[in-house]
């Protein structure tokens, strides 16, 4: 009973500080009411004022685009396998005459796919599909594809194979520019907010060239609306999933605000009773300011890291202030982890030193975020290093 009474007394004595926690919790629960949630989500829908006829037309185009993407993926598979055969011939693993029947069969399959693709493209008028057609037209008149059973000198055969491989790689890249964004959206739909997709690992088989993959992800990042629920980090090659519902984004932000305020109240209460732990120099105001200084140090380290990566790539950082809710939704787990790390670091430093200053707290936060970057984000760091070298190759 004494413990319960002590808790009641503590709550009563600090009701003003604890009231915002209750308020934020009630707001989150209020937003989660189905009717309120539907109103918030509806206000953010791009097609909420589109007529039924336009919605139907939009759905038809979406279905045609889906069929077109499937045909393009099949075409990529055919060309990729054919290109692998050309590589086997150059390495002496097989000969043109040995796989002549396969080449002729692939030739016929590709023609059928192009018939379907060109029919569907009449509604989209894609320049990229026109380029894909041109690449194939340059390939199909190659003597190896025209008559693979004919005899030719090794030098001529090597020349024709090199030409076919070069055009096939360009065709595959052009196809991936069209199909990969759609495939990424499908992956994102199967994921949860906060998870990420390692782009280079997922599409390494489709595009063996790391430089080609980087070109594709750059194009996707420069057209953010192509991703239905993902944020792209082109330096690391990671695509983070966010919740597309505006109500969920608000709830996520309020939840982080609730965590931050709850931790701040806990720190303030600790400061009030610091003498119980033998910390006579600690006051509630001092430790709260130290808490903010730790967070400021972590924030500055993040900003400096972004500017460093911007200098390495030669491209300025994108600062889209209107997307802050989306960013919070995608990185809610990371932000929570940083808050907890800052809390642990603050208490560890306070107990070890017995006193705190604003400068030491700021440097603590700066070094803490650096520690997380080294030991907690090794995948991103390796990917960013790879991106930097690839970007230099592309530009050079």
C-alpha positions in Angstrom: 0.0 0.0 0.0 2.9 2.4 0.8 4.2 1.9 -2.8 0.8 2.7 -4.3 0.5 5.8 -2.1 3.9 7.0 -3.1 3.0 6.6 -6.8 -0.2 8.5 -6.2 1.7 11.3 -4.4 4.3 11.5 -7.2 1.5 11.7 -9.8 -0.4 14.4 -7.8 2.8 16.5 -7.2 3.7 16.5 -10.9 0.2 16.6 -12.6 1.1 19.7 -14.7 4.1 17.9 -16.2 2.2 14.6 -16.8 -0.9 16.3 -18.3 0.6 16.6 -21.9 1.3 12.9 -21.9 -2.3 12.2 -21.3 -3.3 14.8 -23.9 -1.0 13.3 -26.6 -2.3 9.8 -25.8 -5.9 10.9 -26.2 -5.2 12.7 -29.5 -3.6 9.6 -30.9 -6.6 7.5 -29.8 -8.9 10.2 -31.3 -7.1 10.0 -34.7 -7.5 6.2 -34.7 -11.3 6.5 -34.6 -12.4 5.0 -38.0 -14.5 8.0 -39.0 -11.8 10.6 -38.1 -9.2 8.5 -39.7 -11.2 8.2 -42.9 -11.7 12.0 -43.0 -8.0 12.7 -42.6 -7.0 10.1 -45.3 -9.6 11.3 -47.7 -8.4 14.9 -47.5 -5.0 13.6 -48.7 -6.1 11.5 -51.6 -5.0 12.9 -55.0 -8.0 11.3 -56.8 -10.7 12.2 -54.2 -12.3 14.7 -56.6 -12.0 12.7 -59.9 -15.2 11.7 -61.6 -16.2 8.0 -61.8 -15.6 8.0 -65.5 -12.1 9.3 -65.1 -11.4 6.8 -62.3 -12.6 4.0 -64.6 -10.3 5.3 -67.4 -7.4 5.6 -64.9 -8.0 2.0 -63.8 -8.0 0.7 -67.4 -4.7 2.5 -68.0 -3.3 1.0 -64.8 -4.3 -2.5 -66.0 -2.7 -2.0 -69.4 0.4 -0.7 -67.8 0.5 -3.8 -65.7 0.3 -6.1 -68.8 2.9 -4.0 -70.5 5.3 -4.3 -67.6 4.8 -8.1 -67.6 5.6 -8.3 -71.3 8.6 -6.1 -70.9 9.9 -8.3 -68.0 9.5 -11.4 -70.2 11.4 -9.6 -73.0 14.2 -8.7 -70.5 14.4 -12.4 -69.5 14.6 -13.5 -73.1 17.3 -10.9 -74.0 19.3 -11.6 -70.8 19.4 -15.3 -71.4 20.3 -14.8 -75.0 23.1 -12.5 -73.9 24.4 -15.1 -71.5 24.6 -17.6 -74.4 26.6 -15.1 -76.4 29.0 -14.8 -73.4 29.3 -18.6 -73.2 30.2 -18.7 -76.9 33.0 -16.1 -76.4 34.3 -18.1 -73.5 34.4 -21.3 -75.6 31.8 -23.1 -73.5 29.6 -23.7 -76.6 29.3 -22.7 -80.3 26.8 -20.8 -82.4 25.9 -23.9 -84.4 25.3 -25.9 -81.2 22.6 -23.4 -80.0 21.3 -22.4 -83.4 17.9 -23.8 -82.7 17.7 -22.0 -79.4 18.7 -18.7 -81.1 16.0 -19.1 -83.7 13.4 -20.0 -81.1 14.3 -16.9 -79.0 14.1 -14.8 -82.1 10.5 -15.9 -82.7 9.5 -15.4 -79.0 11.0 -11.9 -79.0 9.0 -11.0 -82.1 5.8 -12.1 -80.5 6.6 -10.1 -77.3 7.3 -7.0 -79.4 4.0 -7.3 -81.1 2.2 -7.2 -77.7 4.4 -4.4 -76.4 3.9 -2.2 -79.4 0.2 -2.6 -79.4 0.0 -1.6 -75.7 2.4 1.3 -76.3 -0.1 3.0 -78.6 -1.8 4.3 -75.4 1.4 5.4 -73.7 3.7 6.6 -76.6 6.8 5.8 -74.6 10.1 7.0 -76.1 11.9 4.4 -74.1 9.9 1.6 -75.8 10.8 3.2 -79.1 14.4 3.0 -78.2 14.0 -0.7 -77.2 12.5 -1.4 -80.6 15.5 0.4 -82.3 18.0 -1.7 -80.3 16.2 -4.9 -81.4 16.1 -3.8 -85.0 19.8 -3.3 -84.9 20.3 -6.7 -83.4 17.9 -8.8 -85.6 19.9 -8.1 -88.8 23.1 -9.4 -87.3 24.3 -12.4 -89.2 24.3 -14.6 -86.1 20.6 -14.0 -85.5 19.7 -14.1 -89.2 21.3 -17.5 -89.8 23.1 -18.9 -86.8 23.9 -22.1 -88.7 26.1 -20.4 -91.2 29.9 -20.6 -91.0 32.1 -17.5 -90.5 35.6 -16.7 -89.5 36.4 -16.5 -85.7 37.3 -12.8 -86.1 33.9 -12.0 -87.8 32.1 -14.1 -85.2 33.7 -12.3 -82.3 32.9 -9.0 -83.9 29.2 -9.9 -84.3 28.9 -11.3 -80.8 30.4 -8.1 -79.3 27.9 -6.0 -81.2 25.0 -8.2 -80.0 26.2 -8.1 -76.4 26.5 -4.3 -76.4 23.0 -3.8 -77.9 21.5 -6.4 -75.6 22.9 -4.6 -72.5 21.5 -1.3 -73.7 18.1 -2.9 -74.3 18.1 -4.6 -70.8 18.9 -1.2 -69.2 16.1 0.5 -71.1 13.6 -2.2 -70.1 14.7 -1.9 -66.4 14.1 1.8 -66.4 10.4 1.0 -67.2 9.8 -2.1 -65.1 11.9 -1.8 -61.9 9.8 1.1 -60.4 6.7 -1.0 -60.8 8.4 -4.0 -59.2 9.7 -1.9 -56.3 6.1 -0.7 -55.6 5.0 -4.3 -55.4 7.8 -5.1 -53.0 6.8 -2.0 -50.9 3.2 -3.2 -50.8 4.3 -6.4 -49.2 6.5 -4.6 -46.6 5.7 -2.6 -43.4 6.4 1.0 -42.6 10.0 1.4 -41.4 11.4 -1.6 -43.4 13.7 -1.0 -46.3 14.6 -2.6 -49.6 18.3 -3.0 -50.5 18.0 -2.0 -54.2 21.4 -3.2 -55.3 20.9 -6.6 -53.8 17.4 -7.1 -55.1 18.2 -6.2 -58.7 21.8 -7.5 -59.0 20.6 -10.4 -61.2 18.5 -8.2 -63.4 21.3 -5.6 -63.9 24.7 -7.1 -63.1 26.3 -3.7 -63.8 26.4 -1.7 -60.6 26.7 1.5 -62.7 23.5 0.7 -64.6 21.7 0.0 -61.3 22.8 3.3 -60.0 21.5 5.1 -63.0 18.1 3.4 -62.5 17.8 4.3 -58.8 18.9 7.9 -59.5 16.1 8.3 -62.1 13.6 6.9 -59.6 14.8 9.2 -56.8 14.5 12.2 -59.1 10.8 11.4 -59.7 9.6 10.6 -56.1 6.0 10.2 -57.0 6.9 7.1 -59.0 7.2 5.4 -55.6 3.8 4.9 -54.1 5.0 4.5 -50.5 8.8 4.6 -50.5 11.6 7.1 -49.9 14.9 6.5 -51.8 18.3 7.1 -50.4 20.4 7.1 -53.5 23.7 7.2 -51.5 23.0 3.9 -49.6 20.8 2.3 -52.3 18.1 1.7 -49.6 14.3 2.4 -50.2 12.4 3.0 -47.0 8.7 2.1 -46.7 6.4 4.7 -45.2 2.7 4.5 -44.4 0.8 6.3 -47.2 -2.2 7.0 -44.9 -2.0 10.6 -43.6 -3.7 9.6 -40.3 -1.0 7.0 -39.7 1.7 9.6 -40.4 0.2 12.0 -37.9 -0.1 9.2 -35.3 3.5 8.2 -35.9 4.7 11.8 -35.4 2.6 12.2 -32.2 3.9 8.9 -30.9 7.5 10.1 -31.3 6.5 13.4 -29.7 4.9 11.4 -26.8 8.2 9.3 -26.4 10.3 12.5 -26.4 8.1 14.3 -23.9 7.9 11.2 -21.6 11.7 10.8 -21.6 12.0 14.5 -20.9 9.7 14.2 -17.9 11.6 11.2 -16.7 14.8 13.2 -16.9 13.3 16.1 -15.1 12.0 13.9 -12.3 15.5 12.3 -12.1 16.9 15.8 -11.7 14.6 16.6 -8.8 15.7 13.5 -7.0 19.4 13.5 -8.1 20.6 13.9 -4.5 19.2 10.5 -3.7 21.8 9.1 -6.1 24.6 11.2 -4.6 24.6 13.7 -7.5 24.5 17.0 -5.6 25.4 19.2 -8.6 22.5 18.1 -10.8 19.3 20.2 -10.9 16.2 19.6 -13.0 16.9 22.6 -15.2 20.5 21.6 -15.8 19.9 18.0 -16.8 17.0 19.0 -19.1 19.3 21.5 -20.9 21.9 18.8 -21.1 19.3 16.4 -22.6 18.5 19.0 -25.3 22.3 19.5 -25.9 22.8 15.8 -26.4 20.0 15.7 -29.0 21.4 18.9 -30.7 24.8 17.2 -31.0 23.3 14.2 -32.6 21.3 16.4 -35.0 24.3 18.4 -36.0 26.3 15.2 -36.7 23.5 14.0 -39.0 23.4 17.3 -40.9 27.2 17.4 -41.3 27.2 13.8 -42.6 24.6 14.7 -45.2 26.7 17.7 -46.4 29.8 15.5 -46.6 28.0 13.0 -48.8 26.7 15.9 -50.9 30.4 17.0 -51.5 31.4 13.4 -52.4 28.6 13.1 -55.0 28.7 16.7 -56.3 24.9 16.9 -56.0 23.1 19.1 -53.4 20.9 17.5 -50.8 17.2 17.4 -51.5 15.4 19.3 -48.7 11.6 18.7 -49.3 10.0 20.3 -46.2 6.6 19.2 -47.3 7.6 15.5 -47.0 8.5 15.7 -43.3 5.6 13.5 -42.2 6.6 10.9 -44.8 10.2 10.9 -43.5 9.1 10.5 -39.9 6.8 7.6 -40.9 9.7 5.8 -42.8 12.3 6.4 -40.0 10.2 6.2 -36.9 12.1 3.2 -35.6 15.5 4.9 -36.3 14.4 8.1 -34.5 13.2 6.1 -31.5 16.5 4.3 -31.3 18.4 7.5 -31.4 16.3 9.0 -28.6 16.9 5.9 -26.4 20.6 6.0 -27.2 20.8 9.6 -26.2 19.0 8.8 -22.9 21.3 6.0 -22.1 24.4 8.1 -23.0 23.2 11.0 -20.9 22.7 8.9 -17.8 25.9 6.9 -18.3 27.9 10.1 -18.6 26.2 11.7 -15.6 26.8 8.8 -13.3 30.4 8.4 -14.5 31.5 12.0 -14.2 29.2 13.2 -11.5 28.6 16.5 -13.2 27.5 17.8 -16.7 28.0 20.9 -18.8 26.4 22.0 -22.0 29.5 21.6 -24.1 30.3 18.1 -22.8 26.6 17.1 -23.4 26.8 18.5 -27.0 30.0 16.6 -27.7 28.5 13.5 -26.1 25.5 13.6 -28.6 27.8 14.2 -31.5 30.0 11.2 -30.6 27.0 9.0 -29.9 25.6 9.5 -33.4 29.0 8.9 -34.8 29.2 5.6 -32.8 25.8 4.6 -34.2 26.9 5.4 -37.7 30.0 3.2 -37.4 28.6 0.2 -35.7 24.9 0.3 -36.4 24.8 1.3 -40.1 27.6 -0.6 -41.7 25.4 -1.6 -44.6 24.6 2.0 -45.5 28.2 3.1 -45.1 29.4 0.4 -47.5 26.7 1.2 -50.0 27.4 4.9 -49.8 31.1 4.3 -50.4 30.2 2.2 -53.4 27.8 4.9 -54.6 30.6 7.5 -54.4 33.0 5.5 -56.5 30.2 4.6 -59.0 29.2 8.2 -59.4 32.8 9.2 -60.2 32.9 6.5 -62.8 29.6 7.6 -64.4 30.8 11.2 -64.5 34.3 10.3 -65.7 
